[in-house]
């Protein structure tokens, strides 16, 4: 089925972004997450984006600013 550009629906979702180069993998943000969306996997910080509610507590806590917001586009 051919869908014209103007009839497409795009949804933007704000998601947590982890700058893996800046992250110290200290895990200090993990216990602060009320939704338990952050976890360490093989000494690397990961986020369960389905559980994250973007409360921003982790962003405020990170001592090196490795956590931030990004926008994802879903079609």
Secondary structure, DSSP 8 states (H G I E B T S, - for coil): ----GGG---EEEEEEEE-TTT-----TTGGG-TT--EEEETTEEEE-TTT-----HHHHH-TT--EEEEEEEE-
